[in-house]
Amino acid sequence: MRGDTDPVLMAALAILVIASATIAGAWFFQLVLDIKPCPLCLEQRYAYYAIIPLSALIALVARRGGPRAVLFLGLALLLIAGLGNAAFGAYHAGVEWGFWKGPTDCTGPLVDFGKAGNLLEQLDKVKVIRCDEVQWRFLGLSLAGYNALISLAMAAVAGLGIARAVQR
């Protein structure tokens, strides 16, 4: 890294690349490999949908020499979003490992409606993706576990960007 490189710009660009690659990977797993996301998986994507445009905006403002206070606030928001999503990913991984119970809409028992006729036939056609069943693991970690690590890495990059900018 050159001495005149803006640490806020570099942090924002790194987070933009990481978040974009991660969400592209999630869509690849869903659309190409047909690994359907559960409700918790879909909710974990919300952070990326906020982080991607925010990091792009911060990079643009940093490139144009925007106010330091605005840049620090932007990186602080990225740090908070990353930490929050890391905690959410860890929670989901804990549900998958059986450390605690998850939400009942995707981990609870399926309700037997008895002879509900047409309703029961329609329910048979619906495939519920359970939050407590892992569909894919690599090196012992599920996608929720990787999300926790990636989100933690993005938070670390934001924190490092703040620290280096303060030292400047």
Contacts in CASP RR format, 6 or more apart in sequence:
PFRMAT RR
TARGET T0000
AUTHOR 0000-0000-0000
METHOD contacts of the structure
MODEL  1
MRGDTDPVLMAALAILVIASATIAGAWFFQLVLDIKPCPLCLEQRYAYYA
IIPLSALIALVARRGGPRAVLFLGLALLLIAGLGNAAFGAYHAGVEWGFW
KGPTDCTGPLVDFGKAGNLLEQLDKVKVIRCDEVQWRFLGLSLAGYNALI
SLAMAAVAGLGIARAVQR
1 10 0 8 1.000
6 62 0 8 1.000
6 63 0 8 1.000
6 165 0 8 1.000
7 160 0 8 1.000
7 161 0 8 1.000
7 164 0 8 1.000
7 165 0 8 1.000
7 168 0 8 1.000
8 58 0 8 1.000
8 62 0 8 1.000
8 71 0 8 1.000
8 72 0 8 1.000
8 75 0 8 1.000
8 161 0 8 1.000
8 162 0 8 1.000
8 165 0 8 1.000
9 59 0 8 1.000
9 62 0 8 1.000
9 63 0 8 1.000
10 161 0 8 1.000
11 75 0 8 1.000
11 78 0 8 1.000
11 157 0 8 1.000
11 158 0 8 1.000
11 159 0 8 1.000
11 160 0 8 1.000
11 161 0 8 1.000
11 162 0 8 1.000
11 164 0 8 1.000
12 55 0 8 1.000
12 56 0 8 1.000
12 58 0 8 1.000
12 59 0 8 1.000
12 62 0 8 1.000
12 75 0 8 1.000
12 78 0 8 1.000
13 55 0 8 1.000
13 59 0 8 1.000
14 157 0 8 1.000
15 51 0 8 1.000
15 55 0 8 1.000
15 78 0 8 1.000
15 154 0 8 1.000
15 157 0 8 1.000
15 158 0 8 1.000
16 52 0 8 1.000
16 55 0 8 1.000
16 56 0 8 1.000
16 59 0 8 1.000
18 150 0 8 1.000
18 153 0 8 1.000
18 154 0 8 1.000
18 157 0 8 1.000
19 48 0 8 1.000
19 51 0 8 1.000
19 52 0 8 1.000
19 55 0 8 1.000
19 154 0 8 1.000
20 52 0 8 1.000
22 48 0 8 1.000
22 147 0 8 1.000
22 150 0 8 1.000
23 45 0 8 1.000
23 48 0 8 1.000
23 49 0 8 1.000
23 52 0 8 1.000
26 37 0 8 1.000
26 41 0 8 1.000
26 45 0 8 1.000
26 48 0 8 1.000
26 143 0 8 1.000
29 35 0 8 1.000
29 37 0 8 1.000
29 136 0 8 1.000
29 143 0 8 1.000
30 36 0 8 1.000
30 37 0 8 1.000
33 136 0 8 1.000
35 135 0 8 1.000
35 136 0 8 1.000
35 143 0 8 1.000
36 127 0 8 1.000
36 129 0 8 1.000
36 135 0 8 1.000
37 45 0 8 1.000
37 129 0 8 1.000
38 106 0 8 1.000
38 129 0 8 1.000
38 130 0 8 1.000
38 131 0 8 1.000
39 103 0 8 1.000
39 105 0 8 1.000
39 106 0 8 1.000
39 129 0 8 1.000
39 131 0 8 1.000
40 88 0 8 1.000
40 89 0 8 1.000
40 92 0 8 1.000
40 95 0 8 1.000
40 102 0 8 1.000
40 103 0 8 1.000
40 106 0 8 1.000
40 131 0 8 1.000
40 144 0 8 1.000
41 92 0 8 1.000
41 129 0 8 1.000
41 131 0 8 1.000
41 143 0 8 1.000
41 144 0 8 1.000
43 88 0 8 1.000
44 85 0 8 1.000
44 88 0 8 1.000
44 89 0 8 1.000
44 92 0 8 1.000
44 144 0 8 1.000
44 147 0 8 1.000
47 81 0 8 1.000
47 82 0 8 1.000
47 84 0 8 1.000
47 85 0 8 1.000
47 88 0 8 1.000
47 151 0 8 1.000
48 85 0 8 1.000
50 81 0 8 1.000
51 78 0 8 1.000
51 81 0 8 1.000
51 82 0 8 1.000
51 154 0 8 1.000
54 74 0 8 1.000
54 77 0 8 1.000
54 78 0 8 1.000
54 81 0 8 1.000
55 78 0 8 1.000
58 71 0 8 1.000
58 74 0 8 1.000
58 75 0 8 1.000
58 78 0 8 1.000
61 70 0 8 1.000
61 71 0 8 1.000
62 71 0 8 1.000
68 165 0 8 1.000
71 165 0 8 1.000
72 162 0 8 1.000
72 165 0 8 1.000
75 158 0 8 1.000
75 159 0 8 1.000
75 161 0 8 1.000
75 162 0 8 1.000
75 165 0 8 1.000
76 158 0 8 1.000
76 162 0 8 1.000
78 154 0 8 1.000
78 155 0 8 1.000
78 158 0 8 1.000
79 155 0 8 1.000
79 158 0 8 1.000
79 159 0 8 1.000
79 162 0 8 1.000
80 155 0 8 1.000
81 154 0 8 1.000
81 155 0 8 1.000
82 151 0 8 1.000
82 152 0 8 1.000
82 154 0 8 1.000
82 155 0 8 1.000
82 158 0 8 1.000
83 151 0 8 1.000
83 152 0 8 1.000
83 155 0 8 1.000
84 151 0 8 1.000
84 155 0 8 1.000
85 147 0 8 1.000
85 148 0 8 1.000
85 151 0 8 1.000
86 147 0 8 1.000
86 148 0 8 1.000
86 149 0 8 1.000
86 151 0 8 1.000
86 152 0 8 1.000
86 155 0 8 1.000
87 148 0 8 1.000
88 148 0 8 1.000
88 151 0 8 1.000
89 144 0 8 1.000
89 145 0 8 1.000
89 147 0 8 1.000
89 148 0 8 1.000
89 151 0 8 1.000
90 144 0 8 1.000
90 145 0 8 1.000
90 148 0 8 1.000
91 100 0 8 1.000
92 131 0 8 1.000
92 144 0 8 1.000
92 145 0 8 1.000
92 147 0 8 1.000
92 148 0 8 1.000
93 141 0 8 1.000
93 142 0 8 1.000
93 144 0 8 1.000
93 145 0 8 1.000
93 148 0 8 1.000
94 100 0 8 1.000
94 144 0 8 1.000
95 101 0 8 1.000
95 102 0 8 1.000
95 107 0 8 1.000
95 131 0 8 1.000
95 132 0 8 1.000
96 131 0 8 1.000
96 132 0 8 1.000
96 133 0 8 1.000
96 134 0 8 1.000
96 142 0 8 1.000
96 144 0 8 1.000
98 132 0 8 1.000
101 107 0 8 1.000
102 131 0 8 1.000
102 132 0 8 1.000
103 131 0 8 1.000
106 128 0 8 1.000
106 129 0 8 1.000
106 130 0 8 1.000
106 131 0 8 1.000
106 132 0 8 1.000
107 130 0 8 1.000
107 131 0 8 1.000
107 132 0 8 1.000
110 128 0 8 1.000
113 119 0 8 1.000
113 120 0 8 1.000
113 123 0 8 1.000
114 120 0 8 1.000
129 135 0 8 1.000
134 142 0 8 1.000
135 142 0 8 1.000
135 143 0 8 1.000
136 142 0 8 1.000
136 143 0 8 1.000
138 146 0 8 1.000
141 149 0 8 1.000
END
